Amino acid sequence: MTALTAPAAPIRFRAVRDSALIAGRNLRVLRKNPGRMIFPLVQPVVLLVMFVSVFGNLALAGHGAAGAYRQFLIPGIIIQNATLTAPITGLALLRDASSGLADRFRSLPMSRAAVLAGRAASDAVVFASQVILLLAVGTLLGLRVSAGLPGYAAIAAITVVYGLALAVLSGWFALVIGDPETAERILFFPAIALSFISSAFAPVSDLAGWMQPIARATPVTAAAAAIRAIAAGGPLGAPLAELGIWLAALLLIAGFLAVRRWNAPK
């Protein structure tokens, strides 16, 4: 009886094990090619310093005195960075597919979803490294989080989950496109548009009239609002509820579509 039931545990946890192996493989690639990690860490810090240096002392019209804009701007830049990093997931999946590595994975006795889950897990490390660094630099530049260390942890967690949700969406888009060069040109355009048609850099009420309905409905605005509420110690119910709906939709729907596309016959 014991001999018959012993293999059940490995089978039950095979997807988790396989995903962890793929994530470890992706992280080892970063360790052996540190340039792939240095750029995603240096670029957001440079952008943060540049944006805050140029715009940080502006008065936020109707929302506070000069200098208060930094408290508004830095959370927006943190979310903008996660938005612009997410397409890298899709491009990495396509690189694996075009190199033949994906076919090799499919021929192995492993969970079909493990490649996508492992990619997401390794990218979570990148998102976490970025947000920790940005929070440290942002604090030096004037960001204040009223809840202290728990507030910083909450901001980091929201940013990582938000980045992963968009990364899953970018993975599906990339698999639909199918060509790495085409995907590289296409994937970043909606990410840039999402960043600017939102409350990342200005209150929605200060945007052009045609932008306002779109900006109110984007996940960027919801994520930025949640982070600002945590930093200021304000009410979190509405921002977190809206963000939660976005994250659930992106992770579940886009994740299902990405897995189905990955498993489709070639």
C-alpha positions as CSV (number, residue, x, y, z in Angstrom):
1,M,0.0,0.0,0.0
2,T,2.8,2.3,0.9
3,A,4.7,1.6,-2.3
4,L,1.6,2.5,-4.4
5,T,1.0,5.9,-2.6
6,A,4.6,7.0,-2.2
7,P,4.9,8.8,-5.6
8,A,1.8,10.9,-4.9
9,A,3.7,13.6,-3.1
10,P,6.2,14.3,-5.9
11,I,3.4,14.3,-8.5
12,R,1.3,16.7,-6.4
13,F,4.1,19.2,-6.0
14,R,5.7,18.7,-9.4
15,A,4.5,22.0,-10.8
16,V,5.9,23.9,-7.8
17,R,9.2,22.0,-8.0
18,D,9.5,22.5,-11.8
19,S,8.6,26.2,-11.5
20,A,11.3,26.6,-8.8
21,L,13.9,24.9,-11.1
22,I,13.0,27.2,-14.0
23,A,13.2,30.3,-11.7
24,G,16.6,29.1,-10.5
25,R,17.8,28.7,-14.0
26,N,16.7,32.2,-14.9
27,L,18.4,33.7,-11.9
28,R,21.6,31.9,-12.6
29,V,21.6,33.4,-16.1
30,L,21.4,36.9,-14.4
31,R,24.2,36.0,-12.1
32,K,26.4,34.9,-15.0
33,N,25.4,37.9,-17.1
34,P,25.3,40.8,-14.5
35,G,24.8,43.4,-17.2
36,R,21.2,42.1,-17.5
37,M,20.6,43.0,-13.9
38,I,22.6,46.2,-13.7
39,F,20.6,48.0,-16.3
40,P,17.2,47.3,-14.8
41,L,18.5,48.6,-11.5
42,V,20.4,51.6,-12.6
43,Q,17.9,52.9,-15.2
44,P,15.0,53.5,-12.7
45,V,17.2,55.2,-10.2
46,V,18.5,57.6,-12.9
47,L,15.0,58.3,-14.0
48,L,13.9,58.9,-10.4
49,V,16.7,61.3,-9.7
50,M,16.1,63.1,-13.0
51,F,12.4,63.5,-12.6
52,V,12.6,64.6,-8.9
53,S,15.5,67.0,-9.7
54,V,13.5,68.6,-12.6
55,F,10.0,68.6,-11.3
56,G,10.3,67.9,-7.5
57,N,10.0,71.5,-6.4
58,L,6.9,72.3,-8.4
59,A,3.8,73.3,-6.5
60,L,1.1,70.8,-7.0
61,A,-1.7,73.1,-8.0
62,G,-4.5,73.0,-5.5
63,H,-2.9,70.1,-3.7
64,G,-0.2,71.6,-1.5
65,A,2.8,73.9,-1.4
66,A,6.0,73.8,-3.5
67,G,8.0,70.6,-2.6
68,A,4.9,68.5,-1.8
69,Y,5.0,67.3,-5.4
70,R,7.9,65.0,-4.5
71,Q,5.6,63.0,-2.2
72,F,3.1,62.7,-5.1
73,L,5.7,62.0,-7.8
74,I,7.9,59.3,-6.3
75,P,5.1,56.7,-5.9
76,G,4.1,57.4,-9.5
77,I,7.7,56.8,-10.7
78,I,7.9,53.5,-8.7
79,I,4.7,52.3,-10.5
80,Q,5.9,53.7,-13.8
81,N,9.1,51.7,-13.5
82,A,7.2,48.4,-12.8
83,T,5.0,49.1,-15.8
84,L,8.0,49.6,-18.1
85,T,9.8,46.6,-16.7
86,A,6.9,44.2,-17.3
87,P,7.4,43.8,-21.1
88,I,10.8,42.1,-20.4
89,T,8.9,39.0,-19.3
90,G,7.3,38.6,-22.7
91,L,10.5,39.2,-24.5
92,A,12.4,36.7,-22.4
93,L,9.7,34.0,-23.2
94,L,10.0,34.7,-26.9
95,R,13.8,34.5,-26.7
96,D,13.5,31.0,-25.1
97,A,10.9,30.0,-27.8
98,S,13.0,31.2,-30.7
99,S,16.2,29.6,-29.4
100,G,14.5,26.1,-29.3
101,L,14.7,26.0,-25.5
102,A,10.9,26.0,-25.2
103,D,10.7,22.9,-27.4
104,R,13.3,21.2,-25.2
105,F,11.2,22.1,-22.1
106,R,8.0,20.7,-23.8
107,S,9.8,17.4,-24.4
108,L,10.7,16.9,-20.8
109,P,8.4,15.3,-18.2
110,M,7.6,18.5,-16.5
111,S,4.6,20.7,-15.8
112,R,3.7,22.8,-18.9
113,A,2.9,25.8,-16.8
114,A,6.3,25.7,-15.0
115,V,8.2,27.7,-17.6
116,L,5.7,30.6,-17.2
117,A,5.5,30.3,-13.4
118,G,9.3,30.1,-13.1
119,R,9.7,33.1,-15.3
120,A,7.3,35.0,-13.2
121,A,9.1,34.0,-10.0
122,S,12.5,35.0,-11.2
123,D,11.1,38.3,-12.5
124,A,9.5,38.9,-9.0
125,V,13.1,39.0,-7.7
126,V,13.9,41.8,-10.3
127,F,10.8,43.8,-9.3
128,A,11.6,43.4,-5.6
129,S,15.2,44.5,-6.1
130,Q,14.0,47.6,-8.1
131,V,11.4,48.7,-5.7
132,I,13.7,48.3,-2.6
133,L,16.4,50.4,-4.4
134,L,13.8,53.0,-5.5
135,L,12.3,53.3,-2.0
136,A,15.8,53.8,-0.5
137,V,16.7,56.5,-3.0
138,G,13.2,58.0,-2.9
139,T,13.5,58.4,0.9
140,L,16.7,60.3,0.4
141,L,14.9,62.5,-2.0
142,G,12.0,63.3,0.2
143,L,9.6,60.4,0.3
144,R,8.0,59.9,3.7
145,V,6.0,56.8,4.7
146,S,4.0,57.4,7.8
147,A,3.7,53.8,8.8
148,G,7.4,53.3,8.8
149,L,8.9,49.8,8.0
150,P,5.5,48.1,7.6
151,G,4.5,50.8,5.2
152,Y,7.6,50.3,3.1
153,A,7.0,46.6,3.1
154,A,3.4,47.1,1.9
155,I,4.5,49.4,-0.9
156,A,7.1,46.9,-2.0
157,A,4.6,44.0,-2.0
158,I,2.0,46.0,-4.0
159,T,4.6,47.0,-6.5
160,V,5.9,43.4,-7.0
161,V,2.4,41.9,-7.4
162,Y,1.4,44.8,-9.8
163,G,4.6,44.3,-11.8
164,L,3.9,40.5,-12.0
165,A,0.3,41.1,-13.1
166,L,1.5,43.2,-16.0
167,A,4.3,40.8,-16.7
168,V,1.8,38.0,-17.2
169,L,-0.2,40.2,-19.6
170,S,3.0,41.0,-21.5
171,G,3.8,37.3,-21.7
172,W,0.5,36.6,-23.3
173,F,0.9,39.5,-25.8
174,A,4.4,38.3,-26.7
175,L,3.3,34.8,-27.3
176,V,0.4,36.0,-29.5
177,I,2.8,38.2,-31.5
178,G,5.3,35.4,-31.9
179,D,8.3,37.3,-33.3
180,P,10.9,38.7,-30.8
181,E,11.8,41.8,-33.0
182,T,8.2,42.7,-33.6
183,A,7.3,42.2,-29.9
184,E,10.2,44.4,-28.8
185,R,8.7,47.3,-30.8
186,I,5.1,46.7,-29.8
187,L,5.1,45.7,-26.1
188,F,6.7,48.9,-24.8
189,F,4.2,51.2,-26.5
190,P,1.1,50.3,-24.3
191,A,3.4,50.4,-21.3
192,I,4.5,53.9,-22.1
193,A,0.9,55.0,-22.8
194,L,-0.3,53.5,-19.6
195,S,2.3,55.3,-17.6
196,F,1.5,58.8,-19.0
197,I,-2.3,58.4,-19.3
198,S,-2.6,58.0,-15.6
199,S,-2.1,59.8,-12.3
200,A,1.6,58.8,-12.2
201,F,2.8,62.3,-12.7
202,A,-0.2,64.5,-12.2
203,P,-3.7,64.3,-10.6
204,V,-6.3,63.0,-13.0
205,S,-8.2,66.3,-12.7
206,D,-5.2,68.2,-14.1
207,L,-4.9,66.0,-17.3
208,A,-6.5,66.9,-20.6
209,G,-10.2,66.3,-20.7
210,W,-10.1,63.4,-23.1
211,M,-7.5,61.6,-20.9
212,Q,-9.4,61.8,-17.7
213,P,-11.9,59.0,-18.1
214,I,-9.1,56.7,-19.4
215,A,-6.7,57.7,-16.6
216,R,-9.2,57.0,-13.9
217,A,-9.7,53.5,-15.2
218,T,-6.1,52.3,-15.6
219,P,-4.3,50.0,-13.2
220,V,-1.4,52.5,-13.0
221,T,-3.7,55.1,-11.4
222,A,-5.1,52.4,-9.0
223,A,-1.6,51.2,-8.0
224,A,-0.2,54.8,-7.6
225,A,-3.2,55.8,-5.4
226,A,-2.7,52.7,-3.2
227,I,0.9,53.5,-2.6
228,R,0.2,57.2,-1.9
229,A,-2.4,56.3,0.6
230,I,0.0,54.0,2.4
231,A,2.7,56.6,2.4
232,A,0.4,59.3,3.7
233,G,-1.5,57.1,6.1
234,G,-4.8,57.8,4.4
235,P,-7.8,55.6,3.8
236,L,-6.9,52.4,1.9
237,G,-10.2,50.8,1.3
238,A,-11.2,52.2,-2.1
239,P,-7.7,52.2,-3.7
240,L,-6.9,48.7,-2.6
241,A,-10.3,47.4,-3.7
242,E,-9.8,48.9,-7.2
243,L,-6.3,47.6,-7.4
244,G,-7.3,44.2,-6.2
245,I,-9.9,43.9,-9.0
246,W,-7.3,44.8,-11.6
247,L,-4.7,42.4,-10.2
248,A,-7.1,39.5,-10.0
249,A,-8.3,40.1,-13.6
250,L,-4.8,40.4,-15.0
251,L,-3.3,37.4,-13.1
252,L,-6.2,35.0,-13.7
253,I,-7.4,36.0,-17.2
254,A,-4.1,36.9,-18.7
255,G,-2.4,34.0,-16.9
256,F,-5.0,31.5,-18.3
257,L,-4.6,32.9,-21.8
258,A,-0.8,32.8,-21.6
259,V,-0.7,29.2,-20.4
260,R,-3.1,28.1,-23.1
261,R,-1.1,29.9,-25.8
262,W,2.2,28.4,-24.5
263,N,0.6,24.9,-24.5
264,A,-0.9,25.3,-28.0
265,P,0.5,23.0,-30.7
266,K,3.3,24.5,-32.7
